[in-house]
Amino acid sequence: MQGNRVIGEAAIRAGCRFYAGYPITPQNELTEYMADNMRRVKDGTFIQAESEIAAINMVLGAAAAGARAMTSSSSPGISLKQEGISSLAADELPAVIVNIMRGGPGLGNILPSQGDYFQATRGGGHGDYRTVVLAPASVQELADLTMDAFDLADRYRNPVLILADGMMGQMSEPVEFSEPAPREYPECYVLNGMGKGKSKFIRGLILDAIRMEEHNWKLYRKYQVITQKEVRFETFWTDDAEILIVAYGTAARIAKGAIKRSREMGIPVGLIRPITLWPFPTEVIRSFAERVENFLVFEMNTGQMVEDVQLALGGIGKVQFYGRPGGVIPTPAELAKVIAYHVRKK
Amino acid sequence: MIRKTIFAGFGGQGVLMMGYIYAHAVMNEGYHVTYLPSYGVEVRGGTANCTVAVSDEEIASPIASEPDYLVVMNKPSLYTYQNRVAPQGSIFLNSSIIDTSPTRKDLNIHAVPAGDMAGQLGNPRVLNIVMMGSFIKKTGLITPEAFLKGLKQILGEKKKSAMEINRKAFAAGYELQI
């Protein structure tokens, strides 16, 4: 099944009942799938919005009303959604946003790229906030992480971003959908009428400085909890590795291919694959530095996650970078040559 | 074991369908498989292509820089992709409209007059399935029954009536001596 459609199916199975979107390649099949399949479920709503901005604000409204809500787009469209994502974070509302990245900046092109790492992991919009960022590397993981994204969004009342690229969205692979966990969330915020209780309100405009500061620290404490509890990563062939590649998503897949080739040539190389880009597996990478000196960060951009790896290592070890931006997808053979080059140089 | 195939031709020749059915069929047989279509800035009458990777282990890249097999339905696709085929690889070409030979001499060339054969069967649209008949026979990775099962699943209930002509087309390609 195709990656884009898998996200849609996983979302519906996870209880997503509101989707608003605006077409953009290479994520169109997701919007199409939702148009076709939201009517399958009771209370399902699909809206093709008049713009990306409208779509994210519709999602904000649906989230405030208690729905599991999702929107999706690709890089330029995600830029347009940032104001709404910032508001979701300020309002502490759960929502899932899918970014099937393409080449940039600007309108760029429609090919797979990882140029939006900074935007995704630094919040993206204005203000002092973070979004949980999940980076799937296979169609199966698209399904699993989409379901998890809704749970994480509910658990922390925070927007969750699924960051994949055009290749993940367009590619088909076999997939098995797991049974989603029942939804658990604090209904206290849901704007469904006050009933006999107190009146409810959700707001992102806090004019008083002290109250705003309190709100910022409250969010900060929440992000600290997420950082402690939700880090996810995969390691591959790291046990005896003398050089470690750090890569995520499509780049991590290519890295695995390159590692297999390198191992056949006797080069002891392994992979650390962050699955959550925020929170970043800082501690994991730092602990590897106790016995591995050489790190090679591989991204389909000109060097973004490499800064997080350098921060994690704090000056210990050597960090090299290899990147192919603009929609170029390097081959495992190409990366294997880069690995061999760095090993020789060492 | 990993086998990568590029399918390429004009939009409308069923190029993506060939790859998709093949991917589906090998999935049923328990292989790891990726299917990656060309997408986006395509135009009607322009070129279409897709890549299918089949392996008995996890697949790193769904892209084929050196495909083992190339299936080309028109001349421009032959020119575009022939130099990428891995040494000792194979090219399957639709000889009904490709009137030139590949310049590569180290490859196995299988000329299948898929367009003409489909026409003789009474439905020129099934040229892609004729081609797949020959492809499945020569590559030998899956049985014809496995392919037809995949085909049936993709066509689904809606196009049940189309199954008969497709079955004939597949058999014609499979039985062709090339």
Chai-1 contact restraints between the chains, C-beta under 6 A:
chainA,res_idxA,chainB,res_idxB,connection_type,confidence,min_distance_angstrom,max_distance_angstrom,comment,restraint_id
A,T25,B,G40,contact,1.0,0.0,6.0,A-B,restraint_1
A,P26,B,Y39,contact,1.0,0.0,6.0,A-B,restraint_2
A,I110,B,G40,contact,1.0,0.0,6.0,A-B,restraint_3
A,Q170,B,Y39,contact,1.0,0.0,6.0,A-B,restraint_4
A,M171,B,T34,contact,1.0,0.0,6.0,A-B,restraint_5
A,M171,B,L36,contact,1.0,0.0,6.0,A-B,restraint_6
A,M171,B,P62,contact,1.0,0.0,6.0,A-B,restraint_7
A,S172,B,Y35,contact,1.0,0.0,6.0,A-B,restraint_8
A,E173,B,T34,contact,1.0,0.0,6.0,A-B,restraint_9
A,P174,B,M27,contact,1.0,0.0,6.0,A-B,restraint_10
A,R253,B,A60,contact,1.0,0.0,6.0,A-B,restraint_11
A,I254,B,A60,contact,1.0,0.0,6.0,A-B,restraint_12
A,I254,B,S61,contact,1.0,0.0,6.0,A-B,restraint_13
A,K256,B,A60,contact,1.0,0.0,6.0,A-B,restraint_14
A,G257,B,A60,contact,1.0,0.0,6.0,A-B,restraint_15
A,G257,B,S61,contact,1.0,0.0,6.0,A-B,restraint_16
A,I329,B,I63,contact,1.0,0.0,6.0,A-B,restraint_17
A,T331,B,S65,contact,1.0,0.0,6.0,A-B,restraint_18
A,P332,B,A60,contact,1.0,0.0,6.0,A-B,restraint_19
A,P332,B,S61,contact,1.0,0.0,6.0,A-B,restraint_20
